[in-house]
């Protein structure tokens, strides 16, 4: 929660696969969990209590094949690299991006392929 809760909303990440395709790929599920814009009056208890409803809705969405709109990836969001380790049908690939105008200028990158997205 980065020490700024409740004025800054927490990130809600699934770390355990509970669906197929899996949502345990680093996406922030807070908006789907709360179904409203973040309100600093929301407590951790409120978030935890909404988890059963959320998981049941996810299971229904799997049956309807309407899973792609769940959660958000945030540009620049820092995630631990091991989040994709040992996940079924997910992999990470290390690479080096080289500037075509300057072969000496390169940046390490990681490509992540999950069951639903390529990051």
Buried (B, 14 or more C-beta within 10 A) or exposed (E): EEEEEBEEBBBBBBEEBEBEBBBBBBBBBBBBBBEEEBEEEBEEEEBEEBEEEBBEBBEEBBEEEEBEEBBEEEEEEEBEEEBBEEBEEBEBEEEEEEEEEEEEEEEEEEEBBBBBBEB
